[in-house]
Amino acid sequence: MENHSFANFHELRNVFGSADYVRPYTVFNIGGNRYRLIATVHYDHGRVAVEGILTHSDYDRFRWRR
């Protein structure tokens, strides 16, 4: 992320192909698809706020949406 500047989700997805947008978060697959990094991306300020890191199974149970 430090080496890139993104104007929107589509530009981010071109670099991070596994990223998904789950309003209002951007979700990244990390650790060989074993974990999900949930973040809020502020495109206008060039900042990313990590909201949480979950295992794939916890993510699938939507525990992060509470």
Secondary structure, DSSP 4 states (H G I P E B T S, - for coil): -TT---SSHHHHHHHSTT-EEETTEEEEEETTTTEEEEEEEETTTTEEEEEEEEEHHHHHTTGGG-
